[in-house]
Amino acid sequence: MTDLAQPTKNVNVGPVRSSISWTTAVGDLLNLSGLLLVALMCVLAGLLGFTTYASYGSEAAIGIAVGAAAVVAMSQTLILAARPRLLEPFFGGLDRMYRVHKWLGISAMVLMILHQQIEPDFERTVRETGLGELAEEAGEFAFNALLVLIAISWFRRLPFIGLEIPYQLWRFSHRFMGVLFAVIVFHQFFVDMPTGVDPSLSVMLNTFGLGGVIAWVHTEFVAPSLRRREYTVSDISRHGDTTALTLSPKGRAMRWRPGQFAFFRAPEAGFSEPHPFTITSAPRPDGALTLSIKGLGGWTRRLPDALRTGMSVQVEGPYGRFDFHKGGARQIWLAGGIGITPFLA
């Protein structure tokens, strides 16, 4: 690994010219399309909510509008958390998709607070039912619980005092988002509302509600068995504070492109939480791959001592869209420390 990082001699780089190709421009536009699409869905839900209930007064219409936008934002948060590969190109990679996921969650929290403060009152215009009252109480419970979970996700590292919520606790609490969203969907389905209005809003919210719940069920119960592939640790080598793991597939090998990364976990060694690492080897005919892991935290520092040659591990991927082909014909690459890993591949 050290030899690969050494500068070569007698290389005439020549003048560097910046050029923007049509391919790059189209790629940048495609990367923005995912962000624009999720924002458009939230705005559309808000506009539908306002126009559908405008006849019941501006306060009721605004309350419904922000509530509808909150449902759509939270649904899209769960859909993106499922790591759909078909959507990854529209965001420019999984890392950018997760940033949108984060801000969708924050936006949902703000919209839910607004919905709570401008709660529409239809008591004089609808006939209350027992199921409707239950749905209203369920929505109140889910609202408060979701605020707590989103706040934990947002303030995982508390500012100024440096206190950090343990990753295991953060991840464990995060898994309940789908359960509480299902309660929100129940609230949306059965809360007492005026009849005779345009059903377009209900259709949209029902679609996104079911989509979010299905995405959460897929993430928690289906994807782990479908996406994870079994590998065996065939070699462990250390280079200072960085450990290179060579993994050999037990069955069907994973196919990847240089610059991509994968989620790695080693339940047999007590490391069941998946962590992402760049694949630092080029694709091989036998399907073996190498991960270079630097000890930057408790998990990564303890991992090398817990692994043994022949141990079974699991890999999920590939993800990422770090592709040097998108650049020009003449490029200069700069990397420091563990940042060299995509270049090694």
LUMLO-863357 format. One record per atom (N, C-alpha, C): residue in three letters; x, y, z. Coordinates in steps of 0.05 Angstrom, whole numbers, plus 32768, in hexadecimal, padded with zeros to 4 digits. Atoms other than C-alpha are relative to their C-alpha. Last residue first. Example, Ala and Ser with C-alpha at 12.3 -4.5 7.8 and 13.67 -1.06 7.14 Angstrom:
2
SER7FF07FE87FFF/SER81117FEB808F/SER7FF18016800E/ALA80127FE88000/ALA80F67FA6809C/ALA801280188000/
//
This chain:
345
ALA801080138010/ALA7F4C80057F84/ALA800380077FE2/LEU7FF3801A8001/LEU7F86802A7FA4/LEU7FF17FEC7FEF/PHE7FEC80008015/PHE7F67806C7F91/PHE800E7FE67FFE/PRO800D8003801A/PRO7F28805D7FBA/PRO801480007FE9/THR800B801B8005/THR7F54804F7FF8/THR7FF17FFE7FE5/ILE7FF5800B8018/ILE7F7F808E7FF5/ILE7FF27FE67FF7/GLY800D7FF68018/GLY7F5380B38025/GLY800B7FF57FE7/ILE801280158009/ILE7F6F8087805D/ILE7FF080087FE8/GLY800880147FEC/GLY7FA980B88063/GLY7FEE7FEA7FF4/GLY7FF080017FE8/GLY7FA980F08030/GLY7FF67FEB8013/ALA800C800F7FEA/ALA7F9280F07FE8/ALA801380008018/LEU7FF37FFA7FE7/LEU7F9E811B7FAB/LEU7FF17FF18016/TRP800D800B7FE9/TRP7F9081057F64/TRP800F80078019/ILE7FED80017FE9/ILE7FA3812F7F28/ILE7FF07FF68018/GLN800A7FFC7FE4/GLN7F7B81217EE8/GLN801880018013/ARG7FE97FFA7FF1/ARG7F8481247E9C/ARG7FF78008801C/ALA7FEB80138007/ALA7F4F81027E72/ALA801980048010/GLY7FF47FFC801A/GLY7F1881287E96/GLY80157FEB7FFB/GLY7FEE7FE98003/GLY7EEF81107ED0/GLY800B80017FE4/LYS80107FE88004/LYS7EB280E27ED0/LYS801180197FFC/HIS80077FFD801C/HIS7EDF80A67EC4/HIS7FF080197FFB/PHE7FED7FEE800D/PHE7EFB80B17F0A/PHE7FFB80047FE2/ASP7FF8800B801A/ASP7EBD80927F28/ASP801280147FF2/PHE7FE67FF38004/PHE7EAA809A7F71/PHE800C7FF47FE7/ARG7FFD7FF9801C/ARG7E6180837F6B/ARG801980117FFB/GLY7FEE7FEA8006/GLY7E55805F7FAC/GLY800380047FE2/TYR800D7FE68001/TYR7E38801C7FC1/TYR801580157FF7/PRO7FF07FE87FFB/PRO7E4B7FD37FB8/PRO7FEF80197FFE/GLY7FF97FEB8013/GLY7E307FB77FE2/GLY7FFE7FF67FE3/GLU80187FF7800F/GLU7E277F8D8020/GLU800980177FEE/VAL7FFB7FE7800F/VAL7E5F7F64803F/VAL7FE780067FF0/GLN80147FFA8014/GLN7E5B7F2E8074/GLN8005801B7FF4/VAL800A7FE47FFE/VAL7E917F0C809D/VAL7FEB80047FEA/SER80167FF88012/SER7EA67EC480AA/SER7FF8801D8006/MET80197FF77FF4/MET7EE97EB980CC/MET7FEC80087FEB/GLY801480168002/GLY7F1F7E9280A6/GLY7FE58007800D/THR8001800C801B/THR7F577EC180BC/THR7FED7FE88000/ARG7FED80168005/ARG7F457EE180FE/ARG7FFD7FF67FE4/LEU800280108018/LEU7F227F228111/LEU80167FEB7FFE/ALA801580137FFE/ALA7F1B7F3E8157/ALA7FFE7FED7FE9/ASP7FF980147FEC/ASP7F5E7F61815A/ASP7FEB7FEA8003/PRO7FEA80118009/PRO7F507F858118/PRO80087FEA8014/LEU800680148015/LEU7F0A7F9C812E/LEU80187FEF7FF9/ARG8003801A7FF4/ARG7F1B7FC08170/ARG7FFE7FEA7FEB/ARG7FE780067FF2/ARG7F3680008150/ARG7FFF7FE3800C/THR7FEB80068013/THR7EFF8003811B/THR801B7FF9800E/TRP800780178010/TRP7EC77FFE814E/TRP80177FF87FEE/GLY7FFF80197FF0/GLY7EE6802D8181/GLY7FFB7FE77FEF/GLY801380007FEA/GLY7EF58063814D/GLY80027FE6800F/LEU80087FE47FFB/LEU7F2880788118/LEU7FED80018018/GLY800B7FFF7FE5/GLY7F4E80368111/GLY7FFA801D8008/LYS7FEF7FF17FED/LYS7F58803580C6/LYS7FF28002801B/ILE800F7FF47FEA/ILE7F377FFE809D/ILE8013800E8013/SER7FEB7FF47FEF/SER7F517FEA8058/SER7FF280118015/LEU800A7FE97FF2/LEU7F1F7FB98038/LEU8017800B8011/THR7FF07FF67FE9/THR7F387F878004/THR7FF38019800B/LEU7FFE7FE37FFE/LEU7F0F7F5E7FD3/LEU800F80078019/ALA7FF57FF77FE7/ALA7F0C7F167FBA/ALA8002801E8000/GLY80137FF17FF0/GLY7EDD7F087F80/GLY800A800A801B/ASP800A80127FEB/ASP7F097ED17F62/ASP7FEC800E8012/PRO80108016800B/PRO7F117EF87F20/PRO7FF47FEE8016/ARG7FF080188007/ARG7F287F367F45/ARG7FEE7FEA7FF6/PRO800F80198003/PRO7F0A7F7C7F49/PRO80117FE97FF6/ALA800E80018019/ALA7F3E7FB07F5E/ALA7FF07FE67FFE/SER7FF480128014/SER7F4E7FB47FA7/SER7FF080037FE6/THR7FE77FF68009/THR7F407FEC7FD9/THR800F7FEE7FEC/ILE7FF28018800A/ILE7EF67FE17FE4/ILE801A80097FF3/THR7FF98001801D/THR7EE2801E800C/THR800D7FE67FF9/PHE7FE37FFD8006/PHE7EC480118050/PHE80047FFE7FE2/PRO7FF77FFE801C/PRO7E7D8018806C/PRO801E80047FFE/HIS7FF17FE78004/HIS7E6B7FFD80B2/HIS800980017FE3/PRO7FF27FFC8019/PRO7E377FC880C2/PRO800D801B7FFE/GLU80097FE7800C/GLU7E287FBB810C/GLU800F80047FE6/SER801880048011/SER7E317F71811C/SER7FF680197FF3/PHE80037FE6800D/PHE7E787F778136/PHE7FE97FFE7FEC/GLY800E7FED7FEE/GLY7E7B7F3E8169/GLY7FFC801C7FF5/ALA7FEC7FF37FEF/ALA7EB17F168145/ALA7FF380138013/GLU7FF180167FF2/GLU7E7F7EE58126/GLU8015800B8013/PRO800F80097FE8/PRO7E527F218116/PRO800F7FEA8010/ALA7FF4801A7FF8/ALA7E887F3F80E8/ALA7FF27FF68019/ARG800780087FE4/ARG7E697F7980C1/ARG800C7FE48005/PHE7FF380187FF5/PHE7E7E7F9F8082/PHE7FF77FFB801D/PHE800480017FE3/PHE7E577FD18058/PHE800A7FE5800A/ALA801380147FF7/ALA7E757FDB8013/ALA7FFD8001801E/PHE7FFC800A7FE4/PHE7E9A80117FED/PHE7FEB7FEC8006/GLN801880067FF1/GLN7EA480267FA4/GLN80067FF6801C/GLY800B7FE87FF4/GLY7EE180487F87/GLY7FE77FFC8010/PRO7FED7FF17FEF/PRO7EF480107F57/PRO7FF4801A800A/ARG7FEF7FF08010/ARG7EB47FEE7F3D/ARG8014800E8012/TRP7FFE7FE47FFA/TRP7E917FB57F60/TRP8012800E7FEC/ARG7FF27FF28016/ARG7E787F6E7F58/ARG8000801E8006/MET800B7FE58005/MET7E687F467F96/MET8010800D7FEA/ALA7FF07FE97FF9/ALA7E7A7EFC7F95/ALA7FF2801A7FF9/ARG7FFF7FED8016/ARG7E487EC47F95/ARG800E80198008/GLY801180078016/GLY7E5A7E927FCB/GLY800380137FE9/LYS8008801B7FFB/LYS7E8D7E928002/LYS7FEF7FF57FE9/PRO801C80068000/PRO7EAF7ED17FE8/PRO7FFB7FE28006/SER800680128016/SER7EF77EDF7FFD/SER7FE37FF88001/LEU801880107FFC/LEU7F097F1B8028/LEU7FFB7FEF7FE7/THR8007800C8019/THR7F4C7F3E802E/THR7FEA7FEB8005/LEU800D801A7FFF/LEU7F4F7F6C8069/LEU7FFA7FF67FE4/ALA800B8009801A/ALA7F817FA5806B/ALA7FF57FE48003/THR8001801D8004/THR7F8A7FC480B0/THR7FF47FFA7FE5/THR801380098015/THR7F9F800D80B9/THR80037FE27FFC/ASP801B80017FF4/ASP7FBE802880F9/ASP7FEB7FF87FEC/GLY80047FEA7FED/GLY8004801780E1/GLY7FE57FFD800E/HIS7FED7FEB8009/HIS7FFE7FEA80A5/HIS7FFC80188012/ARG80027FE67FF3/ARG7FDD7FA980BD/ARG801680127FF5/SER7FE67FF37FFF/SER7FCE7F6B8094/SER7FFD801C800B/ILE80017FE87FEF/ILE7F947F3A809B/ILE801C800C8001/ASP7FE67FF47FF9/ASP7F887F058066/ASP7FFB80198010/SER7FEA8011800A/SER7F527ED38051/SER801B800C8007/VAL7FE77FF07FFD/VAL7F187EEF807A/VAL80177FEE7FF7/THR7FED800B7FED/THR7EDD7EC8805E/THR801880118001/TYR7FE480018007/TYR7EA17EE7803B/TYR80107FF38016/GLU7FEE800D7FED/GLU7E557EDF803E/GLU801C80007FF4/ARG7FF28017800C/ARG7E2B7F108017/ARG80157FF68014/ARG7FE680077FF4/ARG7DF97F418035/ARG800B7FE67FF4/ARG7FE97FF0800A/ARG7DC47F5C8006/ARG801B7FF6800B/LEU7FFD7FFF801D/LEU7D8B7F2A800A/LEU801A800D7FF8/SER7FFC801B800A/SER7D8C7F158054/SER800580007FE2/PRO7FE8800D7FF4/PRO7D977F5B806F/PRO80057FE47FF5/ALA7FE77FFA800C/ALA7D667F79803C/ALA80187FF2800D/VAL7FFC800E801A/VAL7D287F558053/VAL801C80057FF6/PHE8006801D7FFF/PHE7D1C7F63809E/PHE80077FF17FE6/GLU7FFB800E7FE7/GLU7D347FA980B1/GLU7FFF7FE17FFE/THR7FE67FFA7FF4/THR7D3D7FCC806F/THR80067FEF8018/HIS7FEB800B8011/HIS7D027FAA804C/HIS801C8004800C/VAL8001801D7FFD/VAL7CD47FB88086/VAL80167FF37FEF/TRP7FF580067FE5/TRP7CEA80018085/TRP80007FE28005/ALA7FE37FFC8001/ALA7CDF8007803A/ALA800D7FF9801A/ILE7FF48017800F/ILE7C9A7FE78040/ILE801F80037FFF/VAL800180187FEF/VAL7C88801A8076/VAL800C7FE87FF3/GLY7FED7FFD7FEA/GLY7CA08054804C/GLY80017FE88012/GLY7FE58002800A/GLY7C7C803D800E/GLY801580028015/LEU7FFA801C8004/LEU7C3C80328034/LEU801C7FFB7FF6/GLY8001800E7FE6/GLY7C3D8079804D/GLY80077FE37FFE/PHE7FE77FFB7FF2/PHE7C538095800A/PHE80017FF2801B/THR7FEB800C8010/THR7C1880747FE7/THR801B8003800D/ASN8001801D7FFD/ASN7BE78085801D/ASN80167FF27FF2/LEU7FF680067FE6/LEU7BFF80CD801D/LEU7FFE7FE28006/MET7FE37FFA7FFE/MET7BF780D47FD2/MET800B7FF8801B/VAL7FF280148011/VAL7BB380B27FCF/VAL801E80038003/SER8001801A7FF1/SER7B9A80DC800A/SER800F7FEA7FF0/LEU7FEE7FFE7FE9/LEU7BB1811C7FE8/LEU80027FE5800E/SER7FE58001800A/SER7B8F810A7FA6/SER801580008016/PRO7FF180177FF4/PRO7B4D80F87FC8/PRO801E7FFF7FF8/ASP7FF0800D8015/ASP7B2E813D7FBB/ASP80127FEA800C/VAL7FEB7FF0800B/VAL7AFF814C7FF5/VAL800F7FF07FEA/GLY80077FF28019/GLY7ABB812C8001/GLY801680127FF5/THR800480108018/THR7AC881188049/THR7FF980117FE8/PRO80187FFA8010/PRO7AE781418080/PRO7FFD7FEE7FE8/MET7FFC7FEA8012/MET7B1C811D80AA/MET7FE680057FF1/ASP80197FF5800B/ASP7B1B80EE80E6/ASP800680197FEF/VAL80097FE97FF1/VAL7B6080CD80EE/VAL7FE7800C7FF3/PHE801980037FF1/PHE7B61808880CE/PHE7FF780198010/PHE80158011800C/PHE7B9680858097/PHE7FE48005800D/GLN80087FF48019/GLN7BC280BF80AE/GLN7FE87FF27FF3/HIS800D7FE77FF9/HIS7BC580A580F5/HIS7FF5800E7FE7/PHE801A80077FF5/PHE7BD5805F80DC/PHE7FF080198007/VAL801080098016/VAL7C0C807D80B1/VAL7FE47FF88009/ILE80087FE8800E/ILE7C2780A180EE/ILE7FEE7FFA7FE8/VAL80157FF47FF0/VAL7C27805F8113/VAL7FF6801A7FF4/ALA801880108004/ALA7C4E804080DA/ALA7FE8800A8010/PHE800C7FF68019/PHE7C7E807A80E0/PHE7FE77FF07FF9/LEU800E7FE87FF9/LEU7C8980678129/LEU7FF3800C7FE6/VAL801780077FF0/VAL7C9B80208115/VAL7FEF80198006/GLY8015800C8011/GLY7CC7803880DC/GLY7FE77FF98010/MET800D7FEB8011/MET7CEF80678109/MET7FE97FF47FF0/PHE801C7FFD7FF9/PHE7CFB802F813C/PHE7FF280157FEF/ARG80108016800B/ARG7D3C801A811B/ARG7FE380028006/HIS80067FF9801C/HIS7D5C805E8129/HIS7FED7FEB7FF4/SER80177FEE7FFF/SER7D5A80508174/SER7FF680067FE4/PHE8016800F7FF5/PHE7D878013816B/PHE7FE780128000/ARG800A80128015/ARG7DB6803A813C/ARG7FE77FF1800A/TRP800B7FF08016/TRP7DBE8073816E/TRP7FF47FEE7FEB/LEU80197FF57FF6/LEU7DC7804381A9/LEU7FF380107FEA/GLN801380177FFE/GLN7DFC801B8182/GLN7FE5800A800A/TYR800A8008801A/TYR7E1F805B816C/TYR7FEB7FEA8002/PRO7FF38018800B/PRO7E27807581B3/PRO7FF27FF77FE6/ILE801180177FFB/ILE7E0980BB81BC/ILE800D7FE87FF4/GLU8009800F8018/GLU7E4180ED81BB/GLU7FF07FE88008/LEU800C801A7FF9/LEU7E4E812381F0/LEU7FF57FF37FE7/GLY7FF18016800C/GLY7E7C815A81D4/GLY7FF57FE48007/ILE7FF680117FEA/ILE7E6281908203/ILE800E7FE77FF6/PHE7FF37FF17FEA/PHE7E5D81C881CF/PHE800B7FED8016/PRO7FED7FEA8004/PRO7E2F81A281A0/PRO800A800B801A/LEU800B7FE77FF5/LEU7E10815E81B1/LEU801580167FFD/ARG7FEA7FF47FF1/ARG7E2881278182/ARG7FF7801B800A/ARG7FF180177FF6/ARG7DEC80FD816E/ARG80188009800F/PHE7FED7FF77FED/PHE7DC4813E816A/PHE80107FE8800C/TRP7FF57FE68008/TRP7D9E8131812A/TRP801780088013/SER7FF180028019/SER7D9380E78134/SER800E801A7FF9/ILE7FE880117FFB/ILE7D8080F0817D/ILE80117FFD7FE7/ALA7FEE7FEF7FF1/ALA7D5181298169/ALA801A7FF18007/ILE7FF37FEE8014/ILE7D3280FD8134/ILE80148012800E/LEU7FED80108010/LEU7D2580C78169/LEU800E80127FEB/VAL7FE980097FF0/VAL7D0780F8819B/VAL80157FF17FEF/LEU7FF07FE87FFA/LEU7CDB811B8168/LEU80197FF88010/LEU7FEF7FFA8017/LEU7CC580D7814F/LEU801180198005/ALA7FEB80138001/ALA7CAC80C58195/ALA801380057FE8/ASN7FED7FFB7FEA/ASN7C858105819D/ASN80177FED7FFF/PHE7FF47FE68004/PHE7C6380FF8158/PHE801580058015/ALA7FEA80048014/ALA7C5780B48160/ALA800E801B7FFB/PHE7FEA80107FF4/PHE7C3080C181A1/PHE80177FFD7FEC/GLU7FF37FF07FEB/GLU7C0680F98184/GLU80187FF1800C/GLY7FF07FEC800D/GLY7BF880D18145/GLY800F80118014/ALA7FE8800E800A/ALA7BE18096816F/ALA801280147FF2/GLU7FEE80057FE9/GLU7BB280C48195/GLU801A7FF27FF7/GLU7FF57FE67FF7/GLU7B9480DD8154/GLU80137FFD8017/ALA7FEC7FF78014/ALA7B8E80978137/ALA800C801B8009/LEU7FE880117FFB/LEU7B6A80808177/LEU801780097FED/GLU7FF47FF67FE7/GLU7B3A80BB8171/GLU80197FF08006/GLY7FF37FE68005/GLY7B2D80A98128/GLY800D800B8018/LEU7FE78005800E/LEU7B218060813A/LEU800E801A7FFA/GLY7FED800B7FED/GLY7AEE8075816E/GLY801B7FFA7FF3/THR8003801D7FFC/THR7ACA80A1813C/THR80157FF78014/GLU7FEA800E7FF3/GLU7AC080ED8138/GLU7FF97FE28004/ARG800B80117FEB/ARG7A8F81088106/ARG80167FEF800C/VAL7FFF801D8004/VAL7AAF813F80DE/VAL7FF37FF28018/THR80088008801B/THR7AA3818A80D5/THR80017FE27FFA/ARG801A7FF68006/ARG7AA381A6811B/ARG7FF67FF77FE5/GLU8014800C7FEE/GLU7ADD817C8133/GLU7FE480087FF9/PHE801880068010/PHE7B07818D80F5/PHE7FE97FF58012/ASP801780077FEF/ASP7B4081B18119/ASP7FE77FFC7FEF/PRO801A7FFA800B/PRO7B8281B280F3/PRO7FE97FF68012/GLU801080188003/GLU7BC081B08120/GLU7FE480077FF5/ILE80177FF78010/ILE7BEA81ED8115/ILE7FEE7FE97FFA/GLN80077FE57FF8/GLN7C1C81E1814D/GLN7FE8800B7FF1/GLN800A80027FE5/GLN7C1E81958142/GLN7FF7801C800A/HIS801A800D8001/HIS7C24819E80F7/HIS7FF37FFE801C/LEU80137FEC800A/LEU7C5C81D08102/LEU7FE47FF47FFE/ILE80047FEC7FEB/ILE7C81819E812F/ILE7FEC80157FF7/MET8011800C7FEC/MET7C76816780FB/MET7FFA80148017/LEU801C8001800A/LEU7C92819480C4/LEU7FED7FF48014/VAL800A7FE57FFF/VAL7CD181A280ED/VAL7FE380017FF7/MET80047FF87FE5/MET7CDB815880FA/MET7FF5801C8002/ALA8018800D7FF5/ALA7CCF814580B2/ALA7FFA8009801C/SER80177FF1800B/SER7D028179809C/SER7FE67FF4800A/ILE80017FE67FF1/ILE7D36815A80CB/ILE7FE880107FF6/GLY800880067FE4/GLY7D27811580AF/GLY7FFD80198010/LEU801C80068002/LEU7D2B812F8067/LEU7FF57FFA801C/TRP800F7FE78000/TRP7D6C814F807A/TRP7FE37FFC7FFB/LYS7FFE7FF17FE7/LYS7D8A810D808F/LYS7FEF80198000/HIS800F800F7FEC/HIS7D7180E58053/HIS8000800F801B/VAL801C7FF88005/VAL7D8C811C8025/VAL7FEE7FF28014/ARG80027FE47FF8/ARG7DD081118045/ARG7FE3800A7FFC/TYR80037FFF7FE3/TYR7DC680C6803F/TYR7FFF801D800B/MET801C80087FFB/MET7DBB80CD7FF4/MET7FFA8000801E/ARG80117FE88004/ARG7DFB80F57FF0/ARG7FE37FF98005/ASP7FFA7FEC7FEC/ASP7E2280BB8010/ASP7FEE80197FFD/LEU800E80067FE7/LEU7DFD80887FE6/LEU800680158015/GLY7FF280127FEE/GLY7E1580A67FA4/GLY7FF07FFD801A/GLY7FE37FFE8003/GLY7E0580DF7F74/GLY800F7FEF8014/PHE7FF57FF07FEA/PHE7DBE80E97F8B/PHE801E80037FFE/PHE800E7FE68001/PHE7D9A80D17F4B/PHE800980138017/PRO7FF57FEE8015/PRO7DCD80997F43/PRO7FF4801C8000/GLU7FE57FF57FFA/GLU7DBA807C7F87/GLU800B80127FEB/LEU80017FE37FFB/LEU7D7080757F77/LEU801B800C8004/LEU800B7FF38018/LEU7D7480307F55/LEU7FFF801F8004/ARG7FEB7FFB8014/ARG7DA280187F8C/ARG7FF6800F7FE7/PRO8008800A801B/PRO7D6D80217FC1/PRO801480077FEB/ARG7FEA80018013/ARG7D91802B8003/ARG7FF87FF57FE5/ALA7FFF801C800A/ALA7D56801A8031/ALA80167FFC7FEB/ALA7FF180117FED/ALA7D64805B8056/ALA80027FE37FF7/LEU7FE37FFC8005/LEU7D4E80818017/LEU80117FEF8013/ILE7FFA800C801A/ILE7D088063801E/ILE801E80027FF9/LEU7FFE801D7FFD/LEU7D0680728068/LEU80067FF27FE6/THR7FE980067FEE/THR7D1680BB805E/THR80047FE28003/GLN7FE980008011/GLN7CE580BD8023/GLN801A7FFB8010/SER800180178011/SER7CAD80A98052/SER80197FFE7FEE/MET7FF980177FEF/MET7CC180DD8085/MET80007FE67FF0/ALA7FE37FFE7FFA/ALA7CC081148050/ALA800A7FE88010/VAL7FF180068018/VAL7C7D80FD8035/VAL801E80018005/VAL8004801D8006/VAL7C5D80FA807A/VAL80117FF87FE8/ALA7FF180107FEC/ALA7C7A813E808D/ALA7FFF7FE27FFA/ALA7FE37FFE8008/ALA7C61815E804C/ALA80117FF08013/ALA7FFC80118018/ALA7C1B8145805C/ALA801D80007FF7/GLY8002801C7FF8/GLY7C1F816280A3/GLY80047FED7FE8/VAL7FE680087FF4/VAL7C3981A48088/VAL7FFF7FE4800A/ALA7FEA7FFE8013/ALA7BFE81AA8058/ALA801B7FF7800C/ILE800080188010/ILE7BC981918089/ILE801880007FED/GLY7FFB80177FEF/GLY7BDB81C780BB/GLY80017FE67FF1/ILE7FE480007FFB/ILE7BDF81FB8084/ILE80087FE88012/ALA7FF280088018/ALA7B9A81E9806C/ALA801E7FFF8004/ALA8004801D8005/ALA7B7C81E980B2/ALA80107FF77FE8/GLU7FF1800E7FEA/GLU7B9A822E80C0/GLU7FFE7FE27FFC/SER7FE380008005/SER7B85824A807C/SER800F7FF08015/GLY7FF17FEB7FF3/GLY7B3C82378084/GLY801E7FFD7FFC/TYR800580027FE4/TYR7B1181FA8074/TYR801080158010/SER801C7FF77FFA/SER7B0C820B802A/SER7FFA7FFF801E/ALA80017FE37FFF/ALA7B5882068024/ALA7FE5800B8008/TYR800F7FF87FE8/TYR7B5581BC8035/TYR7FFF801E8004/THR801680127FFB/THR7B68819D7FF2/THR7FEF800A8017/THR80167FFC8012/THR7B9281D97FDD/THR7FE87FEE8006/PHE800B7FE57FFD/PHE7BBE81D8801B/PHE7FE780047FEE/GLY800D7FFD7FE6/GLY7BC8818D801D/GLY7FF3801B8003/LEU8019800F8002/LEU7BD781897FD2/LEU7FF08002801B/LEU80127FF18011/LEU7C0A81C17FD9/LEU7FE57FF27FFE/GLY80097FE87FF2/GLY7C2C819F8014/GLY7FEB80107FF0/ALA801280087FEA/ALA7C2E815C7FF1/ALA7FF58018800F/LEU80198008800D/LEU7C4B817D7FB2/LEU7FEC7FF68015/VAL800E7FE78008/VAL7C8081A07FDB/VAL7FE57FF97FF4/CYS80097FF37FE7/CYS7C95815F7FFC/CYS7FF080197FFA/MET801580107FF4/MET7C97813A7FB9/MET7FF5800C801A/LEU80197FFB800F/LEU7CBE81737F99/LEU7FE97FF0800C/ALA800B7FE67FF8/ALA7CF381707FCF/ALA7FE680057FF3/VAL800B80047FE5/VAL7CFC81257FC4/VAL7FF5801B800A/LEU801880118000/LEU7D0281317F79/LEU7FF47FFD801C/LEU80167FF1800A/LEU7D32816C7F7D/LEU7FE67FF08001/LEU80077FEC7FEC/LEU7D6281457FA9/LEU7FE780107FF7/GLY800B800E7FE9/GLY7D6081097F7A/GLY7FF780148015/SER801C80088005/SER7D6881347F3C/SER7FF47FF38018/LEU80127FED7FF3/LEU7DA781577F56/LEU7FE37FF77FFE/ASN7FFB80017FE3/ASN7DD5811C7F47/ASN7FED8013800F/LEU800D80197FF6/LEU7DB681167F01/LEU80037FFE801E/LEU801D7FFB8000/LEU7DC8815F7EF2/LEU7FF17FE8800B/ASP80067FED7FEB/ASP7E1081527F08/ASP7FE280068002/GLY7FFD800E7FE6/GLY7E1381147EDC/GLY7FF980128018/VAL801880117FFD/VAL7DF7813A7EA0/VAL80017FF1801B/ALA80177FEF7FFB/ALA7E2C816F7EA9/ALA7FE77FF08004/THR7FFF7FF57FE5/THR7E63813C7EB1/THR7FE880118007/THR800580167FED/THR7E4E81167E73/THR8000800A801C/TRP801D80047FFE/TRP7E4881577E4B/TRP7FFA7FEA8014/SER800C80108016/SER7E9081647E5C/SER7FE27FFE8003/ILE801A800B7FF7/ILE7EAA819C7E88/ILE7FF47FF27FE8/SER801480038016/SER7EF381AC7E7D/SER7FE87FF2800B/SER801A80087FF6/SER7F2881C57EAC/SER7FED80007FE9/ARG80167FF1800C/ARG7F6E81C57E8F/ARG7FE67FF6800B/VAL801A800C7FF9/VAL7FAB81AF7EB6/VAL7FEA80117FF5/PRO80157FEE7FF7/PRO7FED81C17E96/PRO7FE67FF28004/GLY80097FED8014/GLY8020818A7E92/GLY7FEB8012800A/VAL801D7FFC7FFD/VAL8023814E7EC0/VAL7FF680137FEB/ASN80077FE5800A/ASN806881397EA9/ASN7FE280037FFF/VAL801B7FFF800C/VAL807A80FE7ED4/VAL7FFA801C7FF8/ASN7FFF7FF9801D/ASN80C480F47EDE/ASN7FE57FFF7FF3/LYS7FEC7FEC8009/LYS80BD80D17F21/LYS7FFC80057FE2/THR7FEF800A8015/THR808180AE7F41/THR801380167FF7/PRO80027FF18019/PRO806580C37F84/PRO80137FF47FEB/GLN7FE87FF18006/GLN805F808C7FB9/GLN7FFD800F7FE5/ALA80037FE47FF8/ALA801880797FCE/ALA801880117FF9/LEU80147FF48012/LEU801880377FA8/LEU7FFD801E8006/ASP7FF57FFC801B/ASP805980237FC9/ASP7FEC800E7FEE/THR7FEE7FE98000/THR803B802E800E/THR800B80067FE5/MET80117FE88000/MET800080008000/MET801180198000/
//
